[in-house]
Amino acid sequence: MSGANPPLLRLEDVEVHFEQKQGILDRFVGKRDENAVKAVDGVSLDIEENDVVALVGESGCGKTTLGKTAIGLQRPTAGSVKYRGQDIWEAKDRKNAEIPYKDIRRSLQIIHQDPGSSLNPNKTIMKSLQAPLKKWQPSLSSEDRRARVLGMLEHVGMVPPDDYANRFPHQLSGGEKQRTALVRALLMNPDVILADEAVSALDVSLRVETMDLLLDLQDEFDTSFIFVSHNLSNARYLAQKSGGRIGVMYLGRLVEIGSAEELLQNPRHPYTKVLRWSTAELDPDKAEVGDPPVRTVDIPDPSNPPSGCRFHTRCPKAHETCVREDPNLVSHPDDADAHVASCFRQFPEDEHEYWNSPPLEGVENAEYSLPSDDRGSDG
């Protein structure tokens, strides 16, 4: 954080644990569910003004839960989420907050993966878009509300706007529904929009067109985006064009974050390398796909994650130290501080016991016996 002002959003040591089925007695006495699913487990992240952070990872890694927690749709089990320095949930629980909760909610919006499901099938687009304006800006006249909706529809390329305003959701294409959802979010003049897999259902041409629209509107409205995607190619496109960051999640943890160029050209975490390998669009000239840089495709149970580094059960570089110790997010000596990863291989060999501990069963021994000049050469 630079300067005296807090970031737009600050997440500190956030945990979101979902309890599984418990007995009535356990719930009555407040017994903690030891088998709770650790969807998010100790994540800290700052979102600045006019920022773009793209969260990527496999299904179930916690990226959507983290995004919803960041915008106040999911209460964290532990840790804090602050909007401009004001704890969101303290604002909700008490009335004398410096920033009223209703202002926070209006400033933090979401675009769902399936925008059609969030539109009332029995209402025209005009009526659906006017509803939030009636709630949050009751002083606007009906004429002003209509003019604003039509202006926003035209702004996102839905022309003639009168025609689209009188349609029902089933009369819109997938891309048009997505634009309608974007208009509804922007009508609130939000500071942050969570785009949860917002382009995953679109074909390639519409996907690029929609992402370009998001970035154009970000510049115009000074809105920050948290973009959730399982597709590293989409994350790269948004982060590169906006100067934003890509955050890689694995089993509830943020394991690497940095600029698109830093993270893709020089990935520091073995899991990031797996995602890069599995995204063919990132290297279309590659002659052969080759073997995946992972020992097994099986993902551990999120209710009982592995000890130490959570990726050690799949990592092709794991040593015994990785079973015992949980690495922190740190920067590599050759990287900018903004590029951080949680992997012991970033440390020089004389600064961490990883290099002197034996590799796990199934991990090649080559690097363990290499001369010091060769150790860690691949990051």
MOWOFEN-V602629 format. One record per pair of residues at least 6 apart in sequence whose C-alpha atoms are under 6 Angstrom apart, sorted by the first residue. I is the first residue (numbers start at 1). J is the second residue. If there is no record, write none. Layout:
BEGIN
i:I j:J
i:I j:J
END
This chain:
BEGIN
i:6 j:84
i:6 j:85
i:7 j:48
i:8 j:47
i:8 j:48
i:8 j:49
i:8 j:83
i:8 j:84
i:9 j:46
i:9 j:47
i:9 j:82
i:9 j:83
i:10 j:45
i:10 j:46
i:10 j:81
i:10 j:82
i:11 j:44
i:11 j:45
i:11 j:80
i:11 j:81
i:12 j:44
i:12 j:79
i:12 j:80
i:13 j:42
i:13 j:43
i:13 j:44
i:13 j:79
i:14 j:42
i:14 j:43
i:14 j:78
i:14 j:79
i:15 j:40
i:15 j:41
i:15 j:42
i:15 j:76
i:15 j:77
i:15 j:78
i:16 j:39
i:16 j:40
i:16 j:76
i:16 j:77
i:17 j:36
i:17 j:37
i:17 j:38
i:17 j:39
i:18 j:36
i:18 j:37
i:19 j:33
i:19 j:36
i:20 j:36
i:35 j:303
i:36 j:303
i:37 j:302
i:37 j:303
i:38 j:302
i:38 j:303
i:39 j:62
i:39 j:252
i:40 j:62
i:40 j:252
i:41 j:252
i:41 j:253
i:50 j:222
i:50 j:223
i:50 j:224
i:51 j:224
i:52 j:224
i:52 j:225
i:52 j:226
i:52 j:244
i:53 j:226
i:53 j:244
i:53 j:245
i:53 j:246
i:54 j:226
i:54 j:227
i:54 j:228
i:54 j:235
i:54 j:246
i:54 j:247
i:55 j:228
i:55 j:247
i:55 j:248
i:56 j:229
i:56 j:230
i:56 j:248
i:57 j:230
i:57 j:248
i:57 j:249
i:58 j:230
i:61 j:250
i:61 j:251
i:61 j:252
i:62 j:252
i:68 j:74
i:71 j:108
i:81 j:87
i:82 j:88
i:91 j:97
i:91 j:101
i:92 j:101
i:107 j:190
i:107 j:191
i:108 j:190
i:108 j:192
i:108 j:193
i:109 j:185
i:109 j:193
i:110 j:193
i:110 j:194
i:110 j:195
i:111 j:195
i:112 j:196
i:113 j:196
i:113 j:197
i:113 j:198
i:115 j:177
i:115 j:178
i:115 j:181
i:116 j:177
i:121 j:169
i:124 j:166
i:124 j:167
i:124 j:168
i:125 j:165
i:125 j:167
i:125 j:168
i:126 j:165
i:129 j:184
i:150 j:161
i:153 j:161
i:154 j:161
i:191 j:223
i:192 j:223
i:192 j:224
i:192 j:225
i:193 j:225
i:194 j:225
i:194 j:226
i:195 j:227
i:196 j:228
i:197 j:228
i:197 j:229
i:199 j:207
i:236 j:260
i:239 j:245
i:239 j:260
i:240 j:260
i:245 j:258
i:245 j:259
i:246 j:257
i:246 j:258
i:247 j:256
i:247 j:257
i:248 j:254
i:248 j:255
i:248 j:256
i:249 j:255
i:255 j:341
i:255 j:342
i:256 j:340
i:256 j:341
i:257 j:339
i:257 j:340
i:258 j:338
i:258 j:339
i:268 j:379
i:269 j:343
i:274 j:293
i:294 j:314
i:294 j:315
i:294 j:316
i:295 j:314
i:295 j:315
i:295 j:316
i:296 j:314
i:307 j:323
i:308 j:322
i:308 j:323
i:308 j:324
i:308 j:325
i:308 j:326
i:309 j:322
i:309 j:326
i:312 j:318
i:316 j:363
i:318 j:359
i:319 j:358
i:319 j:359
i:319 j:360
i:320 j:357
i:320 j:358
i:320 j:359
i:320 j:360
i:321 j:354
i:327 j:342
i:327 j:343
i:328 j:342
i:329 j:340
i:329 j:341
i:329 j:342
i:330 j:340
i:330 j:341
i:331 j:337
i:331 j:339
i:331 j:340
i:332 j:346
i:349 j:355
END
